[in-house]
Amino acid sequence: MLISAGSGPTPEFSPASCCAPWKMEPAPPAPAPISQPLNISPNEFIRRYRLSKELTLDLCEELRPLLKEPVRSTDLDLETKVLTTLSLYAVGSYQRPIGDIGAHSLAQQTVSSVVAQITACLNTPQMRRKYIVFPSTLEERNETRTLWTCDSGYPLRKYMMTPITNAAEDSPESHYTNIHVRARNVVERTLGVLKTRFRCISGHRVLNSPEVAGSIINACAILHNICNTANLPILDLGPLPRYHNRRLQQAATEPLLEDAVVIDETERSNPQLRLGTAIRNRLVRRLWEGR
């Protein structure tokens, strides 16, 4: 017998009326397909996801063999995962409603899982070999003679050249340092373009562990090279964080960063420093003779 909470006749008992409150809720609808984001204007699409529509679809097809197909009807499809990841890379924040790409919302935990999956796919050896090229063999390294240019906050090594502090004007050391500063300025500006396109790697962002940060930077570099190969322009997305603007301005106008920590090492007790100094001295002479 059922007891009515209010006045009036007591409803008749029936199996249907007894079980009605315990009926299972219908399954939530499947995520909206990719067609909705593709309906926005080309410039707005690039502003949100940094890649064009065509490049995004090509990327989805390239990543498809690397990711498991959805099993349940409520699983996110690959296109939604890629767009969600691109959106996070673009803005570098969970606070923006990243999940609105398909007229539905994604929880932050879901976004984190999706970004981890796509980032792992972008970091597979085949993707890195295809879109990021470094000299890998001994012959290629000898041919390119790659040296890293760093400020005085780094130690001098055979592969890492630092400027020469307090070099006399019009000296071989001063000539080398001026060239070093110009080269480093190119590097800083290149990083600035990368950070403009993908704000998640700007200086003030926190990308969890160093391993996660490295994977995301690799993924953004791959996407950046994809965009550059397609001659995709970078839209005006507003100013970079103040931290990066300060670094870029210093690199363009100062031979050394004022706040750099100069490494204090003694050549006598450090064989790596001795070798780095010898290589830098040879480079100084070669640049001076070839001026």
N, C-alpha and C positions, 0 to 999 in steps of 0.2 A: 504493500500500500504506500503510495506517495503522499507526502505531507506538503500542502501548499504553503508558501511563505506569506501569502496575503489572503484577503477575504475572497469568498466565492467558492464555487463547487470544486471539490477535489477532482483533478483529472483522472481519467481511467488509466489503470495500469496496462502497459503493453510492452513487449520486448523492445519495440522501436523507441518508445518514449524513455525507457530505462537506459538504453545504450546511446541515445543521441548525444549526450554531453561528452562522450568518450570517443567520438568519431575522429579519426586521424585527419589532420589538416592536409589539404592538397599540396603536392610537391611544388616548390617555387618554380617559376618559369625559367627556362634556360636563358643564359646571357644573350643579350642582343647581338646580332651578327655584325661583321665589320662594315657593312654597307652604310651604317649611319655616320661614322667618322669620315667615310669617303665622300659624303655629301657636302661637307663644308668646303669653303673656297681653298684653292691651292696655297695661297699665302697663309691663311689661318691654320691650315694643316701643318705647314712647315713651322709656324710659330709654336704650335703645341708639341710637335713630335720631332722637329728638326730635319727629318728626312721628308722627301716628297712622297706623294701617294705611290708613284711607280716604284721608287726605291724601297718603300716599306713592303709592298707586295712581293718584290723580288727577294727581299730579306726573309720574309716568311717562308717562301719556297725553299730558300737555301737552308734555313734552320729546321724545316719540317722533318727531314730524316734523323735529326739529332734529338728529337723530343717525342715522347710517347703520345699517341693519339688519345683524345678524350674517350673515356670509357662510359661514364655516366652522363645523363642528359644535362645535369647541372654543372658538369666540368667546363671550365673556360676553354675556348678554342685557342689555337695558336695565335691567330691574328689579335685577339684581345690581349693575350699575354705580351706580345711584342709591343703593342701600342701602350700598354700600361708601363712597361719597362722604359720605353722611349720617353714617355711623359715624365717619369721620375728622373731619368737622366737629364732631361731638359731643365727642370725647375729645381731639382735637388732637395725636395721637401715632400713630406707626407701630408702636410697641412692642406695643400691644394687638393680639391676633390678629384684625385687622379682617376678614380673609377668611373667618372661620368662619361667615359668615351663611348659607352654603349647604352646610354640612358639608364644605367644602373650603378649602384655604388658598391665598391669593394672595401672590405675591412682592411686596416693597416697590416694585419697579420697575413691576409691573403696577398696583398701587394708585395710584402717582403718575400713570401714564398715564390711568387711569380717572377720577381726581379732576380732572385737567386737562380731560378731555372734558366732564364734567358741569358743571364750573365755567364753562366757555366757553358751554355751552348756557344756563345761568342768567343769564349776562351779556349775552345777546343783547338788542338794543334793544326787541323786543316784550315780553320778560319784565321788563325794568327799567321800561318805561313803564307796565306793568300793575300792578306791585306797589310801586314807589317813586315817590312823587309829590313833585315840587318845582315851585315857580312857574317856568315856562319862558318865558313871553312877557313883554314889557315891561309890559303891562297887569296881568298877574298879580303881577309883582314890585312895581309901584306900589301894588297893592291890599293885599298882605300886608306890605310894608315889612320884609322879613326882615333881621334883624341877627344876627350870630353873637356869642355870649357866650364870652369867653375869659379865662384868667387873665393875670397880668402877664408870663408867659413869651412872650406874643405881642405883636406891634406893634399899636398903635391905628390902625385904618383906617376908612374910611367905611362899610364893611360888617362890621367886626369891633370890637365894643365891649369894652374892658377896664375893670377896676375903677379907682377913683381912690384912690391910696394916701394915707395920712395925712389923710383927710378929717376935718374938725372934727365933733364929735358934734352931732346934731340939725341939721345943715346940709343944703342941697339935695344936695351931693356925697355925704354919708353916706347920705341916703335912697336915692339912685340906687345906690350900692354895695351896700346891703342887698338891694335888689330884684335886682340883678345876681347876687349870691351865691345867692339863692333860685332864680333861673332856671337858673343853672349847676348847682345841686344836682339839679334835675330831669333835666338832660341826663346828669349823671354816673350817676344811678340808672337812667335808661333804658339807658345803655350797660352798666350792671351786669347788668340783666336779659338783655340780648343776650348778654353774655359768660357768664352762667350757663347759658343754653341751648346755646350753641355755644362750647365751651372752646378751640377752635382759635384764637380771636382774643383770648384772655386776654393780659395784658401780657407774660408771660414766654415766650410762644411765639415761634418763629422761622418766618416764612412765606416764606422765600426772598426774592426780589426785591420791591421796593415794588409793581411791577406785579402780581405774583402775589398779594401780600397784599391789594391793593386789590380784585382780582377776587373773592377768597375772602370779604372783608368784604361786598362787594355781594351775593354769593350768600347769605350768612348773613342779611343784612338782608331779602332777598326771602323766604327761608324763614321768618324770624321774623314777617314781616307775614302770611304765609299762615297760620301758627299762630294769630296774634292775631285774624285775621278769623274763624277757626273757633272762637274762644274756648277754645283748647286750653291747659290749665293747665301750668305749669312744675313738674315734680316736684322733690322735694327731692333734689338731686344732690350734696350735700356742699358744703363751703366753697370759695369762689373762691381763687385764688392770693393769697398775702399781699400782693403788690404792688398788686393791684387793691383789696383791702380797705383798705389804707392810703390810697390815692387817694380812695376813696369817703368814708372817715371825715373826711379833711381837707376835702373839698368840703362836707360837712354841718355842720362846726363852725367853719371858719375862713374869713374873708373873702378871704384870699390864701393861696396855697401858700407855705409857708416856704422851700421849696427852689426856687421859681420864679426864673428869671433875668429880671430887669427889663430891658426893652429901653431902652437909652439913646439917644434920638434928639433932635435939635434941630429944632424947628418951622421955624426960619428957613431951614434948608437942605433940608427935606423937605416937599414940597408934599402928599404923601399923608398925612403926619402932621397937617399943618395942617387938611386937609379932615376927617380923622377927629376931630380935637379940636373943630372947629366943630359937627359933627353930634352928638357926645357932649354938648357944652354945651347944644344945643337940647333934646336928650333929657332932660338933667338938669332944665332949667327946666320942661319939660312934665310930667314926673313929679312935681315939687315942687308945681306949680299944681293938679294933679289928685289930690293925696293926700287 
